[in-house]
């Protein structure tokens, strides 16, 4: 599904410069850096450094708005049945994956963000930070550090994949 979504987005945004497409893909929930970095490196033939920097930028951009706006916006939107179902699903999914956040606080939040696995990443980490009441400054720094670690892990994977 992720590949089809990424392909659809790339085709829809083909009028934009490739760099901007990588930033946008990296800023989107679900795809995030794990979709943007391979897109830049494999699809657009950017250097690993350029693809990493663009992906990091795109993945970090939504952190501040999500941390500030998620809770008040969700509170208002939960009056709608469709959003309440989506919110409950997101909450349950985040709680299943967030034991390290609950146990280790900001450090756990960084580790949660850094794991390049499905359903972990900056968006889920923002939700976890809000749920566990981690202060904005610590949440932002932890999630950003996690994005940097995730970029390193994904870049190492891509570099080793390219050797074969």
N, C-alpha and C positions, 0 to 999 in steps of 0.2 A: 504494500500500500504506500509506504514512504517513497519508494522509487517512482510510482505513478504520480503521486502528488508533486514530487520534485520536478518530474518531466512536464507536467501540466503548467506549473509555475514558470519554468524556464521558457516554455513555448509562449505563454501569455505575456512574458516580459522581454521577449527577444528584441523589442525596439529600444530597450535601455542598454547602456554600456554594461559589459560583462561584470565589471567591478561592482556596480550597483546591484546587479542581480544576485551576486554572492552575498552582499551585505543584507539584502532583503530576505533571501532564503535563510540566512543565519539568524535573522531577527524573528522568524516565524516560530510559533509553538510547534511542537512535534519534531520539525526538521532541525532547527537551531544550528549550532556549529557542526554537529554531526552530519548534517546535510550540506551545509555551505562550504565547508573546507574540502571535502571530496569533489564537490561540484567545481570549485575554482581550480583545483589541482588536476583533476582527471578530465573534466569536460572542457574547461577553458584553457587548459595548459599553462596556468599561472605557475610561477615558482612556488615551492612549498612555503616559503616565507611570506610571499604576497598573499597566497590563499589563506594562510593562517591569520595574518594581520587583518584582512578583510572580514574573515569569519569571526574573529574575536570582537572586532568593532560591532558587527551586526548583532552578535549574541549579547553584548553588554548594553547596547542602546535601550532595550525595553526594560531593563532591571529597575531603574528609578521610577518610571511611570507605573509599572506593575506593583512595586512595593507601596507606592503612595495611593494608587487608585483602586487596587483590587478589592480591599475590604469595603470601602464605602459604596463602590459600584455594585459589588456582589450583594450587599445588604439591600440595596434598592431593587436589583434584578430578581432576587429570590421570590418576589411576589408573582413572577411568571413561572408557570409549571415547567416549560421547556428548559428554562435556566436552572430552576431548582434541581431538576434531574441531572443536568450537566454538572452543577456545583457539587451535588452529593457524590457523583461518580469521581470527580476530581479530588474531592476531600478524601474519599475512601482509598483511592489509588495512592495519593500522597502519604496518607497515614501508614499504608502497608510498606512503603519504601523508606519511611523516614525514621526508623528506629535509631540510626546513628545521629540524626539531628536532635532527637529528644534526649539522647544520652550525653552527647558531647557539645551541644549548643552550636556556636558559630563554627567551630572546627568540623563538627559533623555536617554542618551545612555546606562547607567547602568540599568535603569528601562526597557528599550526596550529589553535588553539582559536577564534580570531576569525573565521576563514573560515566563513561560513554556508553550507556545502556539505554534501551527504550524506556521512556517514562521517567528518566532522570534528566536533569538539566536546569537551566536558569529559571524557567517558568515554574516548574515544580518546586524548586528551591525557594522561590519567592513565596509561594503558597505556604510551604512548610515554615518559613521564617515568620509569616503572619500568624499561622496557627499556634506556633510555640512562643510567640511574643518576643522574638529576637529584635533588639533595637535596630533601627534603620542603618546606622553607621556600620555596625558589625555585620548585619545581613548583606549590605552592599559590598563590603570588602571581602567577605567570605565567598559570596557568589561569584564575584569577579575573579578571585583567586582560583575558584573551582573551574571557571571557564578557561583560565590560562592553563591549568593542569589538563583539562579535557582536550584543549587544542594540542598540547604536547603529545598526549596519548594517541589522538587521532592522526597527527602528523607522523609519528613514529610508525604507526600501523600502515599509513599510506606509503611512506618511504620504503618500508620493508616489502610491501606488496609490489611496489614498482621494480624491485630488484629481480622479481621472478618473471 
